[in-house]
């Protein structure tokens, strides 16, 4: 019998909205200081420059307001659950790149773009109504769930900007927690089981991978790492073998090998 899946984690809509706005404000403040040389630097995202990446971050937030301005989809249930979202992103990579490049060309004034995006989001996205359905490029989703995906986008791409431009943009704690937890839960959903415990303190602990399940004491198979390291592993920014070699991950037990399961997002 396959292991039973746990009830999906819930996220407070108002707190997620606040966290998304806070993280976007951190990025906005940093982007305003970037020099032309920094904006032209390459990133770890293929051909994207820092300018392209900055435009994409604004686009990720404007997707929420744009969707809310459309009629609410019919139907009582969303087409895409939150835990399905990380696995759906790879299929949309081409369209996302095309939209990003178009926005970077159309809106060269990043200060104006960020100001408009923040004001529109604050005015349009309600502090409640997290169950409202809205259309996304991945299928209809609940507003509260889609906001969690925006926290993931903002945290992941804040890290990308920091790496490419040599910055130290801070990470909102609530946004970082939501990103860490969703990607940890996605791992447990992809490889259900109880033989390996994955710890990402202070935000997440999940069990995954089929096999003997421990019930008390120290688990025989444990993986532990820091939130940003976990996020880089889950999104393909860091390879499992490299993380082990550089002691960014501790893995004990014969089943504690997450390499075949990573990355989770394309």
C-alpha positions in Angstrom: 0.0 0.0 0.0 1.5 3.4 -0.9 2.1 5.8 2.0 -0.8 8.2 2.7 -0.2 11.8 1.8 -0.5 14.4 4.5 -3.0 17.2 4.3 -1.5 20.1 2.4 0.0 22.9 4.5 -2.1 26.0 4.8 -0.7 29.6 4.5 -2.2 32.7 5.9 -3.3 34.9 3.0 -2.8 38.3 4.7 0.6 37.4 5.9 1.7 36.1 2.5 0.5 39.2 0.8 2.5 41.3 3.3 5.6 39.2 2.8 5.4 39.5 -1.0 5.1 43.2 -0.8 8.0 43.4 1.7 10.3 41.3 -0.5 9.4 43.3 -3.6 10.2 46.5 -1.7 13.7 45.0 -0.8 14.3 44.2 -4.5 13.0 47.6 -5.6 15.3 49.5 -3.3 18.3 47.5 -4.6 17.4 47.7 -8.3 17.2 51.5 -8.0 21.0 51.5 -7.1 22.2 49.3 -9.9 24.7 50.8 -12.4 24.5 50.3 -16.1 27.4 47.9 -15.7 25.6 45.8 -13.1 22.4 45.7 -15.1 24.4 44.4 -18.1 26.0 41.5 -16.2 25.1 38.0 -17.0 23.1 35.8 -14.6 22.9 32.1 -14.0 19.7 32.0 -16.0 21.0 31.4 -19.5 21.1 34.5 -21.6 19.3 36.7 -19.1 21.1 39.8 -17.9 20.5 41.5 -14.6 18.2 43.9 -16.3 16.2 41.1 -17.8 16.0 39.5 -14.4 14.8 42.7 -12.8 12.1 43.0 -15.4 11.0 39.4 -14.7 10.7 40.1 -11.0 8.3 42.9 -11.7 6.4 40.7 -14.2 6.0 38.0 -11.5 4.2 40.4 -9.3 2.1 42.0 -12.0 0.8 38.5 -13.0 -1.3 38.7 -9.8 -2.9 42.0 -10.6 -3.4 41.2 -14.2 -5.2 38.0 -13.3 -7.4 39.7 -10.8 -8.5 42.2 -13.4 -9.9 39.4 -15.5 -13.3 37.8 -14.9 -13.2 35.1 -12.2 -13.1 31.7 -13.8 -16.1 29.4 -13.5 -16.0 26.3 -11.5 -15.9 25.5 -7.8 -12.3 24.1 -7.7 -8.9 25.3 -9.0 -7.3 23.4 -11.9 -3.9 23.5 -10.2 -3.2 22.9 -6.5 -0.3 24.7 -4.8 1.8 21.5 -4.6 1.5 20.9 -8.3 2.8 24.4 -9.2 6.6 23.7 -8.8 6.4 20.8 -11.3 4.5 22.9 -13.8 7.0 25.7 -14.3 9.4 23.9 -16.6 6.7 23.6 -19.3 6.2 27.3 -19.4 9.9 28.3 -19.5 9.8 29.4 -23.2 6.8 31.6 -22.8 8.2 33.1 -19.6 11.4 34.0 -21.3 9.6 35.6 -24.3 7.4 37.7 -22.0 10.4 38.7 -19.9 12.5 39.9 -22.9 9.5 41.8 -24.3 8.9 43.6 -21.0 12.6 44.4 -20.6 12.6 46.1 -24.0 9.2 47.8 -23.6 9.9 49.1 -20.1 13.6 50.3 -19.9 12.8 52.6 -16.9 13.0 50.1 -14.1 12.2 52.6 -11.4 8.9 53.6 -13.1 8.1 49.9 -13.7 8.7 48.9 -10.1 6.7 51.9 -8.7 3.8 51.1 -11.0 3.9 47.4 -10.1 4.0 48.0 -6.4 1.2 50.6 -6.4 -1.0 48.4 -8.6 -0.5 45.3 -6.5 -1.2 47.2 -3.2 -4.4 48.7 -4.6 -5.7 45.6 -6.4 -4.8 42.5 -4.3 -7.2 42.2 -1.3 -6.0 41.4 2.2 -8.6 38.6 2.3 -10.5 36.6 -0.4 -7.6 34.1 -0.6 -10.1 31.5 -2.0 -10.9 33.6 -5.0 -10.1 31.8 -8.3 -7.9 33.5 -10.9 -6.5 32.4 -14.2 -2.7 31.8 -14.4 -0.5 30.5 -17.2 -0.4 27.2 -15.3 -4.2 26.9 -14.9 -6.7 28.4 -12.5 -5.5 28.7 -8.9 -6.7 30.1 -5.7 -5.4 33.6 -5.0 -3.9 32.6 -1.7 -2.0 29.8 -3.4 -0.8 31.9 -6.2 0.6 34.5 -3.8 2.7 31.7 -2.2 4.1 31.0 -5.6 5.0 34.7 -5.9 6.9 34.5 -2.6 8.9 31.6 -4.2 9.6 33.6 -7.3 10.7 36.7 -5.3 13.0 34.7 -3.0 14.6 32.6 -5.7 15.2 35.6 -8.0 16.4 37.8 -5.1 19.1 35.2 -4.7 19.8 35.3 -8.4 20.2 39.1 -8.4 22.5 38.9 -5.3 24.7 36.4 -7.0 24.9 38.2 -10.4 25.2 41.8 -9.2 27.2 41.2 -6.0 24.5 42.6 -3.8 23.1 41.6 -0.4 19.4 42.2 -0.7 17.7 41.0 2.5 15.1 38.2 2.5 11.8 38.8 4.2 11.5 36.1 6.9 7.9 35.2 6.1 8.6 35.0 2.3 11.7 32.9 2.9 9.7 30.6 5.1 6.9 30.2 2.6 9.4 29.4 -0.2 11.3 26.9 1.9 8.2 25.1 3.1 6.5 24.8 -0.3 9.6 23.4 -1.9 10.1 20.9 1.0 6.5 19.8 0.8 6.9 19.4 -3.0 9.8 17.0 -2.4 7.6 15.0 0.0 4.8 15.0 -2.5 7.2 13.8 -5.3 8.7 11.0 -3.3 6.2 10.1 -0.6 7.4 7.9 2.3 8.9 8.0 5.7 12.4 6.6 5.4 14.3 9.9 5.1 13.8 13.1 7.2 14.7 16.3 5.5 15.4 19.2 7.8 15.6 22.8 6.8 15.7 24.7 10.0 14.1 26.8 11.2 11.3 26.5 8.7 10.6 23.0 7.5 10.9 19.3 8.4 9.4 16.7 6.0 9.7 12.9 5.6 10.0 11.4 2.1 11.1 8.3 0.1 9.6 4.9 0.5 11.1 2.4 2.9 11.2 1.6 6.6 9.7 4.4 8.6 11.1 5.5 11.9 8.6 6.3 14.7 10.8 7.5 17.5 14.3 8.7 18.3 16.9 9.8 15.7 15.9 8.8 12.2 18.4 6.5 10.4 18.4 8.7 7.3 18.6 12.5 7.7 19.3 15.3 5.3 19.9 18.8 6.8 20.7 22.1 5.2 20.0 25.9 5.4 17.0 27.5 3.7 18.9 29.2 0.8 20.9 26.1 0.1 17.7 24.0 0.0 16.1 26.6 -2.4 19.1 26.5 -4.7 19.0 22.7 -4.7 15.3 22.5 -5.4 15.5 25.0 -8.3 18.6 23.7 -9.9 20.9 26.5 -8.9 23.1 24.1 -7.0 23.9 20.4 -7.7 23.5 17.8 -5.0 27.0 16.5 -5.4 28.5 20.0 -5.3 26.5 20.8 -2.1 27.8 17.6 -0.5 31.4 18.3 -1.5 31.3 21.8 -0.1 29.6 20.6 3.1 26.6 22.8 2.4 24.4 19.7 3.1 24.7 17.0 5.7 23.4 13.6 4.7 23.5 10.5 6.9 22.1 7.1 6.1 22.2 4.9 3.0 18.9 6.3 1.7 19.8 10.0 2.3 20.5 10.7 -1.4 18.3 13.4 -2.9 20.3 13.7 -6.0 17.9 11.7 -8.2 14.9 13.8 -7.1 16.4 17.2 -7.7 15.8 19.8 -9.0 12.1 20.0 -8.3 11.5 23.1 -10.5 12.7 23.6 -14.0 
